[in-house]
Every structure is written in C-alpha cells, then in structure tokens.
Amino acid sequence: MAKHQNLLILDFGSQYTQLIARRVRENRVYCEIHPFNMAIDDIRRMKPIGIILSGGPESVFGEDSPQVEDALFDLGIPILGICYGMQLIALRLNGKVERAEQAEYGRAEIEISRSGKLFKGLSQRETVWMSHGDHIVAAPEGFDVTASTRNAPVVAFEHPGRKIYGLQFHAEVSHTLSGARMITNFLDTVCRARMDWQMTSFISESVTRIRQQVGNAGVICAISGGVDSSVMAALARQAVGKQLHAVFVDNGLLRKGEAQQVMKDLRDGLGIQVTAIDAAKDFHAALAGIRDPELKRRIIGRMFIEVFERAAKSLEGVRFLAQGTLYPDVIESVSVKGPSAVIKTHHNVGGLPEKLGFELLEPLRFLFKDEVRHLGRELGLNEKLIRRHPFPGPGLAVRILGEVTAERVSTLQEADAIFIEELKESGCYHEVSQALAVLLPVNSVGVMGDERTYEEVVALRSVNTLDFMTADWSHLPYDLLGRVASRIVNEVRGVNRVVYDITSKPPGTIEWE
C-alpha cells in the first residue's frame, strides 16, 4: 500500500484546533498539528495534500500576533483558513480586515450566495458558530465571496485557481450544523484526498518506522496495564520482538488490587514477559509533604525515569524508552502555539530530565484515545482490556488533592473500588467513558452513630466523551449514586461525605489535578 497522505494543520492557539484534527481523521485522512511558524522548507518536505490554518485568540492587528511567511500561499497546496486563519489570509493577500464594532460570538445564520467548493450540497442558509472580534469587509483581489451574514459582508471566500479558501466561522464544532460536510468537501473536492487511512496501514508503517529507529538496540517498555501502554507494548513487540523488555512499576498509587491484575493481564493476555518492580515506598517518600499538583506530576515523572534507569543497568544494549503518549497528552502538556497556556503536564511528556539516558519511542503520540482502542482491536488485544477506563500515569496521586500518604492512598483505593464495582453491577461502566473517585483536602462535619464526626470528603467524577479533548458529565441514575455514597460512607473508614462533580470539559478537566 502506498504511504498514507498527510494533511497539515497549523495551530494559531485555538481551543478548537484538536477538533479540526478529529474532523479530518473522521474522513480517514491522516493529519498532524504543528505550530503556526513551521518552516516553509519543513512543509515542503512533508508534502501535505492540504493545509488548514486554525483559529486563534489573537487579533491579526496585534503587535505580537502569530503570522506566516508569504511563501506559504505560493506553494500551490490547498489552504483552508478558519476564523483567525481566514482573517490572516485576507490581511496578507491585501484584502480588508477591520476591528468589528461588536464582537460576534455564538450561533449565526449565514446566507450562501454561491456554493463553490466548500458549500457543495448545502442549503442556502446554514447555522454556524461564530467567535471573532475582527471581520473581513473586502476579500482579496481575485477571491469570490461565497457567504455573508447581516453583521459581516464576508464570512466565506475562495480562490479556486490558487486553491485558497476561508471560513469566518468554526466549521469543526458541532454547533456548525453542516461543518463536518464543509470539511469533507475541502478534503474531497479541493485536496483530492484518497480517504484511505486506516489502522492496518498505520500498524505496518509504525512497525517499519520502529524497526528503522531501533535497529538492534534494546527497548524498555514503560507499561502500566492501561489501554495506552498495553497497545503501545503490543505494537512494539510486533516490531522488535525479544528486543522489548517490559517493566511494570508498582508505584503505590494504583487502584485496589490493580498491581496483581495488571501482571496477569500482561502475561496471560499479551504474552509479554514483564519484570515487576515494587517501588511504592520510594514514591511515597518522594511525595511526602508535596501538595502542588504540577510538582507531584514532575516528581512522579522523575521517579519513573530513575526506576527505569536502574532497571536498564541489568540489561545490555538498551537505548530506548517506550511510552504510551497520546496526542491529547502532547496538546495539553506543550502548547503547539508557543505563547498559549499549558493546561497541565502529563507524566508521559513532562518532567523528563534533560539527560534522559534513553531515546524516547512514542508510536502513539499522534493518535486520539478512540483511535488507540481501534488499534488495540486490530492488534488482537482482549476486549476487556481495550474497554477499560483510562487511568492517569501519576495514578491516584492526582486524585488525592493535597499531600499523598499511604493512608490516604488506601482510603481512596477503597472508595474508588466501590464506585467502579457499582458501575459494573448496574451495567453503566461501559456506558460512560471514564469514572473515578477523588479524595479532597477538606473535612466536613457529620453524624454517625449519634456522634459528631469530622472526616474527609470523596468526590465522584464520571464523564462521557469521544476523544477526551471535550467531555460532558455523566447523568448517572440517582439510585446508583445513592448506593455508592451510602457504601463509601459506611465502608470506608475516615470518610463521612460524598459529592458528585457535574462540571464539563471545558471549563474543567477530567482529572482534578
């Protein structure tokens, strides 16, 4: 099979950039997100079939607003600008952009004056999602205006000859009702995408790439028993066979009984020989007195590396550390725009010392969670393992707000086990995407056995999501929540109150830290 095509997304800091990638991949077209200032020579070497310029929070008139080289528009590669991306096209190609007297946010009705390439098959009026403070009042010379609103004369334009297109609204969000069709039209009609990217081709390409990168060297596989690391291990094993040395670290921050279950799943389910290291005391000692969540993550990341470095000393020829880093980890940990805010550091991609001692091997770093599950099925992993809820690399340390101690870990393990058990018993476990319990750093007054108590609070969290970049809280049955709360208060020593988190992502994150 020919090498898959690649579409390039240049990120200007939009909160929706990852959704553009999701929409593109839903069309079976592989894409990658890169910073807005990616070098023109690097773009040429990538040979993308198309380029999408994302939206962004800046004004194109800002002193330090992100820009692109003029040469980008002369590459002959199809370009679609969305929101800020469209305004940038207009400004750089001598159209007219002005600050709007009133910013436009939310739903709007556009009037399509000509279908052109992007609006093929759509109605004359379409509902879209706007989010901009500047607007285009005149398209660049040679561009056809294809849509407008009452407030903006130019909300879509195109230059078929130069293959440059623009949409003032966010086609990637679900609020733009026909947005997915617009993106499909760009990929199909403009970029002439084959739309043939699939996991079987991803596997063969990844295996080839891993073999070329690794050669005859050894690989230590950082494995936890979760979906990401298990799929990564199966892919690495297919690529390098006995060169793979799987190491499982019991950091004392796992769910109840998880260490034993992980070893069983890996050895019996994957047929991978795993070396188990009990480092619970070391991790607990390193976390003593630490309350800051970012510092927790960095300490745990450092400890993992130290453990792997020690394990590697007993192995000859090991040069690579394999990790199950996913695309959301990369996006949330290291802003691809540069000046935009880092949400949180993921232990897979943050906290690594400069002199690592290993080269990193991250074959999943451009995949989303649902794609990893699909990949796992293609690799023949057990469905029970594939459908397991995500569990963070730092473990319960980021679900214990405040100081992490062996006692608090034990408390949360018991509460979490009750929540997961009741979800499974009720048939809700596979209906939600991720469920967890959180131990809060506050005490509350209660009454138990006619006596006053002053004990800890547990928060329950359950979300539904497709890609884990956005999520909504799960509307679990009240009787289920009631049973869980009653059991936790009665069975878990030191807890006298249970609350339920109904925050969506955004503005919250799925994990509390």
C-alpha positions as CSV (number, residue, x, y, z in Angstrom):
1,M,0.0,0.0,0.0
2,A,1.2,3.5,-0.8
3,K,2.3,5.7,2.1
4,H,-0.7,7.5,3.6
5,Q,-1.4,11.1,2.6
6,N,-0.9,13.8,5.2
7,L,-2.8,17.0,5.9
8,L,-1.1,19.7,7.8
9,I,-2.9,21.8,10.5
10,L,-1.1,25.0,11.5
11,D,-2.1,26.0,15.0
12,F,-2.6,29.6,16.0
13,G,-3.7,28.8,19.5
14,S,-7.4,28.0,19.0
15,Q,-9.1,25.9,21.7
16,Y,-10.7,24.0,18.8
17,T,-7.6,23.0,16.9
18,Q,-7.7,19.4,18.0
19,L,-11.4,19.2,16.9
20,I,-10.2,20.1,13.4
21,A,-7.9,17.1,13.5
22,R,-10.7,14.9,14.7
23,R,-13.0,16.0,11.8
24,V,-10.2,15.4,9.3
25,R,-9.5,11.9,10.7
26,E,-13.2,11.0,10.7
27,N,-12.8,11.2,6.9
28,R,-10.0,8.7,7.0
29,V,-7.4,11.3,6.2
30,Y,-4.3,11.4,8.4
31,C,-3.3,14.8,9.7
32,E,-0.8,16.4,12.1
33,I,-1.0,19.6,14.1
34,H,2.2,21.8,14.0
35,P,3.0,25.3,15.2
36,F,1.9,28.3,13.0
37,N,5.6,29.2,12.4
38,M,6.6,25.8,10.9
39,A,9.4,26.5,8.4
40,I,8.4,26.5,4.8
41,D,11.1,24.0,3.9
42,D,9.7,21.6,6.5
43,I,6.3,22.0,5.0
44,R,7.7,21.2,1.5
45,R,9.4,18.1,2.9
46,M,6.1,16.9,4.5
47,K,4.3,17.2,1.1
48,P,0.9,17.7,2.6
49,I,-2.2,17.3,0.4
50,G,-3.6,20.4,2.1
51,I,-3.1,22.9,4.9
52,I,-5.7,24.2,7.4
53,L,-4.9,27.4,9.3
54,S,-6.7,27.2,12.7
55,G,-8.5,29.9,14.6
56,G,-6.8,31.7,17.5
57,P,-7.4,34.1,20.4
58,E,-5.3,36.9,19.0
59,S,-6.3,39.8,16.7
60,V,-4.5,39.9,13.4
61,F,-3.7,43.5,14.2
62,G,-1.9,42.6,17.5
63,E,1.8,43.6,17.8
64,D,2.9,40.0,18.5
65,S,0.1,38.3,16.6
66,P,1.1,35.0,15.1
67,Q,1.9,35.2,11.4
68,V,3.0,33.0,8.5
69,E,5.5,33.5,5.7
70,D,4.1,34.9,2.4
71,A,5.7,31.9,0.6
72,L,3.0,29.7,2.2
73,F,0.4,31.0,-0.2
74,D,2.6,30.3,-3.3
75,L,3.3,26.6,-2.6
76,G,0.3,25.5,-4.7
77,I,-1.0,23.4,-1.8
78,P,-4.7,23.8,-1.0
79,I,-5.3,26.1,2.0
80,L,-8.3,26.5,4.2
81,G,-8.3,29.3,6.8
82,I,-10.7,29.1,9.7
83,C,-11.7,32.2,11.7
84,Y,-8.3,33.8,12.5
85,G,-6.8,31.7,9.7
86,M,-9.2,33.3,7.2
87,Q,-8.5,36.8,8.5
88,L,-4.8,36.2,8.2
89,I,-5.3,35.1,4.6
90,A,-7.3,38.3,3.8
91,L,-4.7,40.6,5.5
92,R,-1.7,39.0,3.9
93,L,-3.2,38.9,0.4
94,N,-4.3,42.6,0.6
95,G,-8.0,42.1,1.5
96,K,-9.5,44.5,4.0
97,V,-9.9,43.4,7.7
98,E,-11.3,45.7,10.4
99,R,-12.0,45.6,14.1
100,A,-15.7,44.9,14.5
101,E,-17.7,47.4,16.5
102,Q,-19.2,44.5,18.2
103,A,-17.6,41.0,18.6
104,E,-19.7,38.1,17.3
105,Y,-19.9,35.0,19.4
106,G,-22.3,32.1,19.3
107,R,-24.8,30.8,16.7
108,A,-25.4,32.8,13.5
109,E,-27.2,32.3,10.2
110,I,-25.2,32.6,7.1
111,E,-26.5,33.3,3.6
112,I,-24.7,31.3,1.0
113,S,-24.6,33.3,-2.3
114,R,-22.8,30.6,-4.3
115,S,-22.0,27.0,-3.3
116,G,-18.4,27.0,-4.7
117,K,-16.3,24.1,-3.5
118,L,-16.9,24.2,0.3
119,F,-20.7,24.5,0.3
120,K,-21.5,21.8,-2.3
121,G,-24.7,20.0,-1.3
122,L,-25.7,22.5,1.4
123,S,-28.7,24.7,1.9
124,Q,-28.8,28.4,1.0
125,R,-29.0,29.2,4.8
126,E,-26.8,27.4,7.3
127,T,-26.4,27.6,11.1
128,V,-22.8,28.2,12.1
129,W,-20.8,29.1,15.2
130,M,-19.0,32.4,15.3
131,S,-16.2,33.5,17.6
132,H,-14.4,36.6,16.4
133,G,-13.7,40.3,17.2
134,D,-12.3,41.3,13.8
135,H,-14.1,40.9,10.5
136,I,-13.4,41.0,6.8
137,V,-15.0,43.8,4.9
138,A,-13.4,43.1,1.5
139,A,-12.0,39.9,0.1
140,P,-8.5,40.0,-1.6
141,E,-8.4,40.6,-5.3
142,G,-9.5,37.5,-7.3
143,F,-11.4,35.9,-4.5
144,D,-15.1,35.2,-4.7
145,V,-17.3,35.9,-1.7
146,T,-19.5,32.8,-1.1
147,A,-21.3,33.7,2.1
148,S,-22.3,36.6,4.4
149,T,-24.4,37.4,7.5
150,R,-26.3,40.5,8.5
151,N,-23.3,41.7,10.5
152,A,-20.5,40.6,8.2
153,P,-20.3,41.0,4.4
154,V,-17.6,38.3,4.0
155,V,-17.8,35.1,6.1
156,A,-16.6,32.8,3.4
157,F,-14.5,33.2,0.3
158,E,-12.5,31.2,-2.2
159,H,-9.9,31.5,-5.0
160,P,-10.2,28.1,-6.8
161,G,-7.2,29.0,-9.1
162,R,-4.9,29.4,-6.1
163,K,-6.8,26.7,-4.1
164,I,-7.2,29.1,-1.2
165,Y,-10.4,29.1,0.9
166,G,-11.6,30.8,4.1
167,L,-14.4,30.4,6.6
168,Q,-15.0,33.1,9.3
169,F,-16.9,30.6,11.5
170,H,-15.8,27.4,13.2
171,A,-16.7,24.5,10.9
172,E,-15.1,22.0,13.2
173,V,-17.5,22.4,16.1
174,S,-20.8,20.6,16.3
175,H,-22.8,23.9,16.6
176,T,-22.0,24.5,12.9
177,L,-24.6,22.0,11.8
178,S,-23.1,21.2,8.4
179,G,-19.5,21.9,9.4
180,A,-18.4,18.3,9.0
181,R,-19.7,18.4,5.4
182,M,-17.7,21.6,4.7
183,I,-14.5,20.0,5.9
184,T,-15.3,16.8,3.9
185,N,-15.8,19.0,0.8
186,F,-12.5,20.6,1.3
187,L,-10.7,17.2,1.7
188,D,-12.6,15.6,-1.2
189,T,-13.2,18.3,-3.8
190,V,-10.2,20.6,-3.2
191,C,-7.4,18.3,-1.7
192,R,-8.5,15.2,-3.7
193,A,-7.8,13.1,-0.6
194,R,-7.9,9.3,-1.1
195,M,-9.6,9.0,2.3
196,D,-8.0,5.6,2.8
197,W,-6.1,6.0,6.1
198,Q,-6.8,3.1,8.4
199,M,-5.3,1.2,11.3
200,T,-3.9,-1.7,9.3
201,S,-1.8,0.8,7.3
202,F,-0.9,2.6,10.5
203,I,0.4,-0.7,12.0
204,S,2.5,-1.6,9.1
205,E,4.0,1.9,8.8
206,S,4.6,2.1,12.6
207,V,6.3,-1.3,12.7
208,T,8.6,-0.3,9.8
209,R,9.4,3.1,11.5
210,I,10.1,1.5,14.9
211,R,12.4,-1.1,13.3
212,Q,14.3,1.6,11.5
213,Q,14.6,3.7,14.6
214,V,15.6,1.0,17.0
215,G,17.8,-1.3,14.8
216,N,19.3,-4.0,17.1
217,A,19.1,-1.9,20.3
218,G,17.0,-2.9,23.3
219,V,13.8,-1.2,24.3
220,I,12.4,-0.8,27.8
221,C,8.7,-0.6,27.7
222,A,7.1,1.6,30.3
223,I,3.9,-0.3,31.0
224,S,1.0,0.2,33.4
225,G,-1.7,-2.2,32.3
226,G,-3.9,0.6,30.9
227,V,-5.1,0.8,27.4
228,D,-2.4,3.2,26.1
229,S,0.7,1.4,27.4
230,S,-0.8,-2.1,26.6
231,V,-1.5,-1.1,23.0
232,M,1.9,0.5,22.7
233,A,3.6,-2.6,24.1
234,A,1.7,-4.9,21.7
235,L,2.8,-2.7,18.8
236,A,6.4,-2.5,20.0
237,R,6.5,-6.3,20.5
238,Q,5.3,-6.8,16.9
239,A,8.1,-4.5,15.7
240,V,11.1,-5.7,17.8
241,G,10.1,-9.0,19.4
242,K,12.6,-10.1,22.1
243,Q,14.4,-6.8,22.0
244,L,11.4,-5.5,24.1
245,H,11.9,-5.5,27.8
246,A,8.6,-4.7,29.6
247,V,8.8,-3.2,33.1
248,F,5.9,-2.7,35.4
249,V,6.4,-0.3,38.3
250,D,4.1,-0.6,41.3
251,N,4.3,3.0,42.4
252,G,1.9,2.5,45.4
253,L,-0.5,4.8,43.6
254,L,-2.6,2.2,41.8
255,R,-6.2,1.1,42.3
256,K,-7.1,-1.6,44.7
257,G,-5.7,-5.0,43.6
258,E,-4.5,-3.4,40.3
259,A,-0.9,-4.5,40.6
260,Q,-1.8,-8.2,40.6
261,Q,-4.4,-7.7,37.9
262,V,-2.0,-5.8,35.6
263,M,0.6,-8.6,35.8
264,K,-2.0,-11.2,35.0
265,D,-3.4,-9.2,32.0
266,L,0.0,-8.5,30.5
267,R,1.4,-12.0,30.9
268,D,-1.7,-14.0,30.0
269,G,-3.4,-11.5,27.7
270,L,-0.5,-10.2,25.8
271,G,2.0,-12.9,26.2
272,I,4.7,-10.4,27.2
273,Q,7.3,-11.2,29.8
274,V,7.2,-8.5,32.4
275,T,9.6,-7.5,35.2
276,A,7.7,-6.2,38.2
277,I,9.3,-3.6,40.5
278,D,7.8,-2.7,43.8
279,A,8.7,1.0,44.3
280,A,5.8,2.1,46.5
281,K,7.9,3.2,49.4
282,D,10.2,5.2,47.2
283,F,7.3,7.1,45.5
284,H,5.5,7.7,48.8
285,A,8.8,9.1,50.4
286,A,9.4,11.4,47.4
287,L,5.8,12.8,47.6
288,A,5.9,13.4,51.4
289,G,4.7,16.9,52.1
290,I,4.1,17.8,48.5
291,R,0.8,19.4,47.7
292,D,1.3,21.3,44.4
293,P,-0.2,19.2,41.6
294,E,2.4,20.2,39.0
295,L,5.2,19.3,41.4
296,K,3.6,15.9,42.1
297,R,3.5,15.1,38.4
298,R,7.1,16.1,37.9
299,I,8.3,14.1,40.9
300,I,6.4,11.1,39.7
301,G,7.8,11.5,36.2
302,R,11.3,11.8,37.6
303,M,10.9,8.8,39.8
304,F,9.6,6.7,36.9
305,I,12.8,7.6,34.9
306,E,15.0,6.8,37.9
307,V,13.4,3.4,38.3
308,F,13.8,2.6,34.6
309,E,17.4,3.7,34.6
310,R,18.1,1.3,37.5
311,A,16.2,-1.5,35.7
312,A,18.2,-0.8,32.5
313,K,21.5,-1.4,34.2
314,S,20.8,-5.1,34.3
315,L,20.1,-5.2,30.6
316,E,22.6,-4.9,27.8
317,G,22.1,-2.7,24.7
318,V,19.0,-0.9,25.9
319,R,18.8,2.6,24.3
320,F,15.1,3.3,24.0
321,L,12.3,4.0,26.5
322,A,8.8,3.3,25.0
323,Q,5.8,5.2,26.3
324,G,2.1,5.3,25.5
325,T,2.0,9.1,25.0
326,L,-1.2,10.1,23.1
327,Y,-2.0,13.3,21.1
328,P,-4.2,14.9,23.8
329,D,-1.2,14.4,26.2
330,V,1.0,16.3,23.8
331,I,-1.5,19.0,23.1
332,E,-2.4,19.7,26.8
333,S,1.2,19.5,28.0
334,V,3.1,21.5,25.5
335,S,1.3,24.3,23.7
336,V,1.9,23.9,19.9
337,K,1.3,27.6,19.6
338,G,4.1,28.6,22.0
339,P,2.7,31.6,24.0
340,S,-0.7,30.0,24.8
341,A,-1.3,28.5,28.2
342,V,-0.2,25.0,29.3
343,I,-3.2,23.2,30.9
344,K,-1.2,20.6,32.8
345,T,1.9,18.5,32.5
346,H,1.3,14.8,31.6
347,H,3.9,12.5,33.1
348,N,4.4,10.9,29.7
349,V,5.6,14.1,28.2
350,G,6.6,16.2,31.1
351,G,9.1,16.0,33.9
352,L,11.8,14.2,31.9
353,P,15.3,15.1,32.9
354,E,17.4,16.7,30.1
355,K,19.9,13.9,30.3
356,L,17.4,11.1,30.0
357,G,19.9,8.3,29.1
358,F,17.3,6.8,26.7
359,E,15.9,7.9,23.4
360,L,12.1,8.1,23.5
361,L,9.9,5.8,21.5
362,E,6.3,7.1,21.3
363,P,4.5,5.3,18.4
364,L,1.0,6.5,19.6
365,R,1.8,10.2,20.1
366,F,-0.3,11.3,17.1
367,L,-3.4,9.2,18.0
368,F,-6.5,10.0,19.9
369,K,-7.9,7.7,22.6
370,D,-10.7,6.2,20.4
371,E,-8.1,5.5,17.7
372,V,-5.9,3.7,20.2
373,R,-8.8,1.4,21.1
374,H,-9.3,0.7,17.4
375,L,-5.6,0.0,17.1
376,G,-5.8,-2.4,20.0
377,R,-8.5,-4.4,18.4
378,E,-6.5,-4.6,15.2
379,L,-3.6,-6.0,17.2
380,G,-5.8,-8.6,18.8
381,L,-5.9,-7.3,22.4
382,N,-8.6,-8.6,24.8
383,E,-11.8,-6.5,24.6
384,K,-11.9,-6.2,28.4
385,L,-8.5,-4.6,28.4
386,I,-9.4,-2.3,25.5
387,R,-12.6,-1.0,27.1
388,R,-11.0,-0.3,30.4
389,H,-11.4,3.3,31.6
390,P,-8.3,5.5,31.3
391,F,-6.1,5.8,34.4
392,P,-3.6,8.6,34.7
393,G,0.2,7.9,34.6
394,P,0.7,9.6,38.0
395,G,-2.1,7.3,39.4
396,L,-4.0,8.2,42.5
397,A,-1.6,11.0,43.3
398,V,-3.5,13.3,41.0
399,R,-6.8,12.2,42.5
400,I,-5.6,12.8,46.1
401,L,-5.8,16.6,46.5
402,G,-3.2,17.8,49.0
403,E,-0.5,15.5,50.4
404,V,-0.2,11.9,49.3
405,T,0.3,9.4,52.1
406,A,0.0,5.6,52.3
407,E,-3.1,6.1,54.5
408,R,-4.8,8.5,52.1
409,V,-4.0,6.2,49.1
410,S,-5.7,3.3,51.0
411,T,-8.8,5.4,51.7
412,L,-9.1,6.4,48.0
413,Q,-8.5,2.9,46.8
414,E,-11.4,1.6,48.9
415,A,-13.8,4.4,47.7
416,D,-12.8,4.1,44.1
417,A,-13.3,0.3,44.2
418,I,-16.8,0.7,45.5
419,F,-17.7,3.2,42.7
420,I,-16.3,1.0,39.9
421,E,-17.9,-2.1,41.3
422,E,-21.3,-0.5,41.5
423,L,-21.0,0.9,38.0
424,K,-20.2,-2.6,36.7
425,E,-23.1,-4.1,38.7
426,S,-25.5,-1.6,37.3
427,G,-24.4,-2.0,33.7
428,C,-23.2,1.6,33.5
429,Y,-19.5,1.0,33.3
430,H,-19.3,0.7,29.6
431,E,-21.9,3.4,29.0
432,V,-19.6,6.1,30.5
433,S,-16.1,7.0,29.2
434,Q,-14.2,7.5,32.5
435,A,-15.2,7.3,36.1
436,L,-13.1,8.0,39.2
437,A,-13.2,9.0,42.8
438,V,-11.2,11.9,44.2
439,L,-10.1,12.5,47.8
440,L,-10.5,16.1,48.8
441,P,-8.2,18.0,51.2
442,V,-11.1,19.1,53.4
443,N,-13.1,17.7,56.3
444,S,-16.8,18.0,56.9
445,V,-19.0,17.6,59.9
446,G,-21.2,14.5,60.0
447,V,-23.2,12.4,62.4
448,M,-22.6,8.7,62.7
449,G,-24.0,6.5,65.5
450,D,-25.3,9.6,67.2
451,E,-21.8,11.0,67.4
452,R,-20.3,14.0,65.7
453,T,-17.7,13.2,63.1
454,Y,-15.2,15.5,61.3
455,E,-13.8,13.4,58.4
456,E,-12.8,13.5,54.8
457,V,-14.8,14.1,51.6
458,V,-14.8,12.0,48.5
459,A,-15.9,13.4,45.1
460,L,-17.2,11.1,42.4
461,R,-16.5,12.0,38.7
462,S,-17.9,10.3,35.6
463,V,-17.8,11.7,32.1
464,N,-18.9,10.9,28.6
465,T,-16.7,11.8,25.6
466,L,-15.5,10.6,22.2
467,D,-11.9,12.0,22.1
468,F,-11.2,13.1,25.7
469,M,-10.5,16.6,24.5
470,T,-14.0,17.7,25.4
471,A,-16.3,15.8,27.8
472,D,-19.7,16.1,29.5
473,W,-20.6,14.8,32.9
474,S,-22.5,11.5,33.0
475,H,-26.1,11.7,34.1
476,L,-25.9,8.6,36.3
477,P,-29.1,7.3,37.9
478,Y,-29.8,8.8,41.3
479,D,-30.3,5.4,42.9
480,L,-26.9,4.3,41.7
481,L,-25.2,7.4,43.1
482,G,-27.1,6.9,46.3
483,R,-25.9,3.3,46.7
484,V,-22.3,4.4,46.0
485,A,-22.4,7.2,48.5
486,S,-24.0,5.0,51.2
487,R,-21.5,2.3,50.8
488,I,-18.5,4.7,50.8
489,V,-19.6,6.4,54.0
490,N,-20.4,3.1,55.7
491,E,-17.5,1.0,54.5
492,V,-14.5,3.4,54.0
493,R,-13.0,4.5,57.3
494,G,-12.4,8.2,57.6
495,V,-15.0,9.4,55.0
496,N,-18.3,10.9,56.0
497,R,-19.4,12.8,52.9
498,V,-19.7,12.1,49.1
499,V,-20.3,14.7,46.4
500,Y,-20.8,14.3,42.6
501,D,-18.9,16.5,40.1
502,I,-21.1,17.9,37.3
503,T,-18.5,20.0,35.6
504,S,-18.0,19.6,31.8
505,K,-14.6,19.8,30.0
506,P,-14.1,22.7,29.3
507,P,-14.1,24.5,31.6
508,G,-12.9,21.7,33.9
509,T,-10.5,18.9,33.1
510,I,-11.5,15.3,33.6
511,E,-8.9,14.7,36.3
512,W,-9.0,17.1,39.3
513,E,-5.2,17.7,39.2
